[in-house]
Amino acid sequence: MTKKETFFNYINEGYKTKGEFITLGAAMLGEETVTDAYVKIPLKTINRHGLIAGATGTGKTKTLQVFAENLSDNGIPVLLMDVKGDLSGLAQPSPGHPKIDERHEKIGFPFEAKKFPVEILTISEQDGARLRATISEFGPTLLSRILDLSEVQSGIVAILFKYCDDKHLPLLDIKDFKKILQYATREGRAELEEEYGRISTSSTGAILRKIVEIEQQGGDLFFGERSFDVEDLKRVDDQGRGMISILRLTDIQDKPKLFSTFMLQLLAEIYSTFPEQGDSGRPELVLFIDEAHLIFDEASKALLSQIESIVKLIRSKGVGLYFVTQNPKDIPSDVLSQLGLKIQHALRAFTANDRKAIKLTAENYPDSEYYDTKEVLTKLGIGEALVSSLSEKGIPTPLARTMLRAPMSRMDVLSSSELKELIASSDIAKKYNEEIDRESAYELLGGKIKRINEEEKKQAAAELKAKAKKTTTRKSTRMNPILKVITSATFIRGVLGILKRVMK
């Protein structure tokens, strides 16, 4: 048996699967693609999370596109975080190309051009169905962690939430939370301290500064109503294909705080809402987080801890998380250790630090008699990657240098008119783009503060009036000028009389 035949059997045995699966491409031996040696990912293990990494221009986005297409075809909804703005082409079929045909001939897999059901979402001023969440839905613990508050400050936030719950004051948006902070610091301070304990004005000031930071990054658009129902991420079209929801994030690359806030709230909402799935054999939803370093770069320790906890727990809800980034070291080691599928595109070795990173990356993959992993990492072509996944039994599959299949949808973005047409046809955009500003803590506390101020003004006026009345009715203690002269003269005469008697 030749080396190629041995390798073919090695790959096909390692990627054998009994259940449903998606095909990423065909394995390569050296520079040659081994036709029909398919690299398959079982749907059963897709909720074990994964990583798509590689240098700029190596094909990460197209791999993400292929993955999303195949999940959709299998009836699995997908949420894509589109930071670079180059994923909208999923809504249109590929125009085809001779190089695509040549690639698929090598793989041994027919190419089919098609479009997919796409929903455009937004958390900023861009067009699309708007995703929002209320302050109340975050709760005091999650909000404190996002704001990176101290223990004392977190305690004050908990008190404010409790007060609003007790007084039936809805906390919906940022202006509601700023208003309760104002009330607790000034007009309502005595009331809150009597019932809940001392509230430090320096702490409320620090909390307000953190809130303003979120607000400046666009939090005023994200916090509020109507709240997005995560069940709308699980829709399928009339052909049974999973909806691909694309969240446009091209204008928040310089707003990592808002991105982290959104991601943590979304994952927490999914975890608390989705039922336990157990071992169902296929995921309920798959999330791809492009430019994943934006979540972790400026995250506090508390926030990182929360993300790590959710990553560990959310797979039991049938949810898979896939991080897309340039280098695996962009992902915290505790999160990286939880990932079952790794798709590694080429890395560049221009500096000593690059070479160290490549060495560390190579150590994350299973040993292979067919590859020198460290060397292959620098020689992968565009649309090629090292792949290691989990079998249906949870065992790592053989490391495979893979020629990845081409996307079935357009690899370019939609035109402005195509994008507008897609958003106009949305089933949920009208629902979530309706602006709602019902009576909440801002209005209720504003009215209460106004009444307190009016009462204080009335009381001050009454006190001033009473003081003035008291002044006009009492007898003057000042001496009449004429009486004063007479009295002084009498006193002088008396003194002179005494002196005369003494002199006699």
SEVO-769184 format. One record per residue (C-alpha): residue in one letter; x, y, z. Coordinates in steps of 0.1 Angstrom, whole numbers, padded with zeros to 4 digits, always signed. Each point is the difference from the previous one (the first is absolute). Layout:
aXYZ/...
END
This chain:
m+0000+0000+0000/t+0014+0034-0010/k+0005+0029+0024/k-0029+0018-0016/e-0024-0030+0004/t+0011-0004+0036/f-0007+0037+0006/f-0034-0003-0017/n-0010-0028+0023/y+0014+0019+0030/i-0021+0031-0007/n-0032-0018-0009/e+0002-0022+0031/g+0008+0030+0022/y-0029+0021-0014/k-0025-0028-0002/t-0034+0010+0014/k-0033-0018+0004/g-0022+0030+0006/e-0005+0033-0018/f+0030+0020-0010/i+0014+0029-0021/t+0028-0004-0024/l+0028+0027+0001/g+0021-0014-0028/a+0026-0026-0008/a+0033-0009+0018/m+0033+0008-0016/l+0032-0021+0000/g+0028+0025-0005/e-0011+0024-0027/e-0024-0026-0016/t-0037-0001+0007/v-0011-0036+0006/t-0034-0002-0018/d-0029-0014+0020/a+0020+0000+0033/y-0026+0022+0016/v+0004+0019+0032/k-0034-0002+0017/i-0013+0017+0031/p-0028-0019+0019/l-0030+0022+0009/k+0000-0017+0033/t+0032+0016+0012/i-0004+0035-0015/n-0013+0013+0033/r+0034-0008+0015/h+0011+0034-0014/g+0030+0008-0023/l+0026+0024-0014/i+0007+0013-0035/a+0034+0017+0000/g+0026+0013-0024/a+0018+0030-0014/t-0018+0027-0020/g-0008-0011-0035/t+0002-0038+0006/g-0037-0007-0004/k-0015+0000+0035/t-0031+0019-0011/k-0007-0024-0029/t+0004-0030+0024/l-0025+0017+0023/q-0023+0005-0030/v+0003-0037-0011/f-0007-0011+0036/a-0031+0022+0003/e-0014-0011-0034/n+0002-0037+0009/l-0015+0005+0034/s-0029+0019-0016/d-0005-0028-0025/n-0003-0024+0029/g-0028+0021+0016/i+0023+0016+0027/p-0004+0037+0006/v+0032+0021+0001/l+0010+0034+0014/l+0030+0017-0015/m+0018+0030+0015/d+0010+0019-0031/v+0027+0025+0012/k+0016+0005-0035/g-0033+0002-0019/d+0008-0027-0025/l-0026-0027+0007/s-0032+0014-0015/g+0008-0018-0033/l-0016-0031+0016/a-0033+0013-0011/q+0009-0004-0037/p+0013-0030-0020/s+0036-0003-0012/p+0006+0011-0036/g+0024-0029-0003/h+0036+0000-0014/p+0023-0024-0018/k+0023-0001+0031/i-0029-0011+0021/d-0008-0028-0024/e+0037-0010+0000/r+0001+0000+0038/h-0031-0022+0003/e+0013-0024-0026/k+0031-0006+0022/i-0022-0005+0031/g-0024-0023-0018/f-0030+0019+0011/p-0025+0016-0025/f-0004+0038+0003/e-0035+0015+0002/a-0007+0037+0001/k-0029+0011+0022/k-0012+0028+0023/f-0010-0003+0036/p-0027+0015+0023/v+0016+0030+0016/e-0011+0025+0027/i+0020+0032+0005/l+0002+0011+0037/t+0016+0031+0016/i+0008+0014+0035/s+0011+0034-0014/e-0012+0026-0024/q+0004-0023-0030/d-0031-0013-0018/g-0015-0033+0011/a-0022-0016+0026/r+0011+0017+0032/l+0012-0021+0030/r-0008+0016+0034/a-0001-0011+0036/t-0012+0018+0031/i+0021+0008+0031/s-0023-0022+0020/e+0007-0030-0022/f+0037+0004+0008/g-0006-0001+0037/p+0023+0015+0027/t+0027-0028-0001/l+0005+0000-0038/l-0002+0038-0003/s+0026+0004+0028/r+0024-0024-0017/i-0003+0017-0033/l+0007+0034+0016/d+0029-0016+0020/l-0013+0014+0033/s+0016-0006+0034/e-0018-0020+0027/v-0014+0031+0017/q-0011+0015-0033/s-0017-0033-0010/g-0018+0000+0033/i-0014+0034-0008/v-0012-0012-0034/a-0018-0029+0017/i-0016+0025+0024/l-0012+0021-0029/f-0015-0030-0018/k-0017-0011+0032/y-0014+0035+0006/c-0014+0002-0036/d-0015-0035+0004/d-0016+0009+0033/k-0014+0033-0013/h-0010-0014-0034/l+0024+0022-0020/p+0009-0016-0033/l+0037+0002-0009/l-0001-0001-0038/d+0028+0023-0014/i+0030+0019+0010/k-0019+0032+0009/d-0020-0021+0025/f+0031-0012+0017/k+0016+0035+0000/k-0032+0014+0016/i+0000-0025+0028/l+0036+0007+0007/q-0008+0037+0001/y-0030-0006+0024/a+0021-0022+0023/t+0027+0026+0002/r-0022+0030+0006/e-0037+0002+0005/g-0006-0036+0011/r+0032-0007+0019/a-0016+0002+0034/e-0028-0023-0011/l+0023-0026-0014/e+0025+0001+0029/e-0028-0004+0026/e-0013-0031-0017/y+0031-0016-0016/g+0031+0015+0017/r+0026+0027-0008/i+0007+0009-0036/s+0033+0017-0008/t-0002+0030-0024/s+0035-0008-0012/s-0010-0035-0009/t-0031+0012-0019/g+0022+0025-0018/a+0024-0028-0011/i-0030-0021-0012/l-0013+0029-0020/r+0034+0005-0017/k+0000-0037-0011/i-0036+0003-0013/v+0010+0031-0020/e+0029-0020-0016/i-0025-0026-0012/e-0024+0027-0012/q+0027+0017-0020/q+0007-0032-0019/g-0036-0003-0011/g-0016-0016+0031/d-0029+0024-0003/l-0010-0018-0032/f+0004-0035+0014/f-0017+0004+0034/g-0038+0004-0003/e-0031-0015-0015/r-0011-0019-0019/s+0021-0028+0014/f+0013-0026-0025/d-0015-0034+0004/v+0029-0026-0004/e-0026-0025-0013/d+0000+0021-0032/l+0036-0013-0006/k-0013-0035-0003/r-0023+0005-0030/v+0000-0022-0032/d-0013+0009-0034/d-0028-0017-0019/q+0025-0025-0015/g+0012-0010+0034/r+0033+0018-0002/g+0014+0017+0031/m-0001+0038+0000/i+0034+0017-0003/s-0002+0031+0022/i+0028+0025-0008/l+0007+0026+0026/r+0017+0030-0016/l+0028+0013+0022/t+0022+0020-0024/d-0005+0033+0019/i+0009-0013+0035/q+0035-0013-0005/d+0012+0029+0022/k-0027-0007+0026/p+0011-0033+0016/k-0019+0008+0032/l-0033+0000-0018/f+0009-0031-0019/s+0009-0019+0032/t-0032+0013+0017/f-0021-0012-0029/m+0016-0034-0003/l-0001-0008+0037/q-0037+0010+0003/l-0009-0020-0031/l+0018-0031+0013/a-0016+0004+0034/e-0034+0004-0015/i+0004-0031-0022/y+0012-0020+0029/s-0029+0010+0023/t-0026-0004-0028/f+0009-0031-0020/p-0011-0033+0016/e+0026-0027+0008/q+0005-0021-0031/g+0021-0029+0012/d+0015-0023-0027/s-0024+0008-0029/g+0024-0005-0028/r-0002+0035-0015/p+0004+0036+0012/e-0029+0024+0005/l+0021+0031-0010/v+0036+0007-0010/l+0017+0034+0006/f+0031+0012-0019/i+0018+0029+0017/d+0023+0016-0026/e+0029+0022+0013/a-0004-0018+0034/h+0028+0019+0016/l-0023+0030+0002/i-0019-0019+0028/f+0031-0008+0020/d+0025+0028-0005/e-0016+0025+0024/a-0021-0024+0021/s+0005+0001+0038/k+0008-0031+0020/a-0036-0002+0012/l-0013+0002-0036/l+0025-0026-0012/s-0011-0023+0028/q-0036+0004-0010/i+0007-0007-0037/e+0021-0031+0009/s-0029-0013+0022/i-0026+0005-0028/v+0023-0017-0026/k+0002-0030+0022/l-0037-0002+0008/i-0018+0011-0032/r+0008-0031-0020/s-0025-0019+0021/k-0026+0023-0016/g+0009-0012-0034/v+0020+0031-0009/g+0034+0000-0017/l+0024+0030+0002/y+0026+0005-0026/f+0027+0027+0004/v+0016+0014-0031/t+0033+0018+0005/q+0035+0004-0014/n+0019-0018+0027/p-0011-0026+0025/k+0018+0019+0027/d-0027+0027-0004/i-0023-0024+0019/p+0005-0005+0038/s+0015-0035+0007/d-0030-0010+0022/v-0024+0007-0029/l+0024-0016-0026/s+0001-0032+0020/q-0038-0004-0004/l+0001+0000-0038/g-0005-0033-0018/l+0005+0011-0037/k+0030+0019-0011/i+0004+0013-0036/q+0034+0016-0003/h+0009+0019-0032/a+0036+0012-0008/l+0020+0020+0025/r+0029+0023-0010/a+0035-0003+0014/f+0015+0035-0005/t+0013+0005+0036/a+0014-0019+0029/n-0034+0005+0018/d-0018-0014-0031/r+0022-0031+0001/k-0007-0005+0037/a-0038+0003-0007/i+0002-0025-0028/k+0018-0025+0023/l-0026+0004+0027/t-0028-0003-0025/a+0015-0032-0014/e+0001-0015+0035/n-0038+0004+0003/y-0006-0026-0028/p+0003-0039+0001/d+0033-0014-0012/s-0001-0014-0035/e+0024-0023-0019/y-0011+0017-0032/y+0007+0037+0010/d+0026+0021+0016/t-0026+0023+0015/k+0023+0029+0007/e+0013+0000-0036/v-0035-0005-0016/l-0014+0030+0019/t+0022+0024-0021/k-0006-0018-0033/l-0038-0002-0001/g-0015+0016-0031/i-0031+0022-0002/g-0030-0021+0007/e+0020-0027+0017/a+0001-0008+0038/l+0010-0025+0026/v-0031-0015+0015/s-0005-0020+0032/s-0035-0007+0013/l-0018-0024+0023/s-0015-0033-0011/e-0035-0010+0011/k+0016-0017+0029/g+0019+0032+0010/i+0034-0013-0011/p+0022+0025-0020/t+0001-0009-0036/p+0033-0003-0020/l+0017+0033-0009/a-0008+0007-0036/r+0014+0026-0023/t-0032+0008-0019/m-0009+0015-0034/l-0032+0018+0011/r-0030+0001-0023/a-0011+0034-0015/p-0031+0019+0013/m-0032-0007-0019/s-0011+0036+0005/r+0016+0032-0012/m+0035+0007+0014/d-0006+0038-0004/v-0023+0023+0020/l-0034+0011-0010/s-0005+0033-0018/s-0018+0028+0018/s-0032-0006-0019/e+0001-0038+0007/l+0006+0006+0037/k-0029+0025+0002/e-0023-0025-0018/l+0011-0028+0023/i-0007+0021+0031/a-0034+0011-0014/s-0011-0036-0004/s+0009-0009+0036/d-0026-0017+0021/i+0013+0015+0032/a+0015+0034-0008/k-0034+0019+0004/k-0005-0018+0033/y+0033+0011+0015/n+0005+0033-0016/e-0031+0015+0015/e+0012+0025+0027/i-0017-0005+0034/d+0005+0025+0028/r-0026-0010+0026/e-0002+0015+0035/s+0030-0013+0020/a+0023+0010+0028/y+0011+0032-0018/e-0035+0014-0002/l-0012-0013+0034/l+0030+0011+0019/g+0000+0033-0019/g-0035+0006+0011/k+0009-0009+0036/i+0031+0023+0000/k-0022+0028-0014/r-0025-0005+0028/i+0028-0001+0026/n+0015+0032-0013/e-0034+0018-0001/e-0007-0011+0036/e+0034+0013+0010/k-0007+0033-0017/k-0034+0003+0018/q+0016-0008+0033/a+0028+0025-0005/a-0025+0027-0010/a-0022-0008+0031/e+0030+0002+0023/l+0011+0033-0016/k-0036+0014+0004/a-0002-0011+0037/k+0034+0016+0007/a-0011+0032-0016/k-0032+0001+0020/k+0018-0007+0033/t+0024+0029-0007/t-0029+0026-0006/t-0021-0010+0031/r+0027+0000+0027/k+0009+0033+0020/s+0031+0017-0011/t+0029+0000+0025/r+0015+0030-0016/m-0002+0032+0021/n-0019+0031-0012/p+0026+0027-0010/i-0016+0027+0022/l-0004-0023+0029/k+0037-0010-0005/v+0011+0036+0003/i-0021+0006+0031/t+0012-0031+0016/s+0036+0008-0008/a-0004+0035+0015/t-0016-0013+0032/f+0029-0025+0003/i+0026+0028-0004/r-0018+0022+0025/g+0000-0028+0025/v+0037-0006-0004/l+0007+0037+0004/g-0021+0002+0031/i+0019-0029+0016/l+0033+0017-0008/k-0011+0033+0016/r-0010-0017+0032/v+0033-0018+0001/m+0019+0033-0005/k-0019+0017+0029/
END
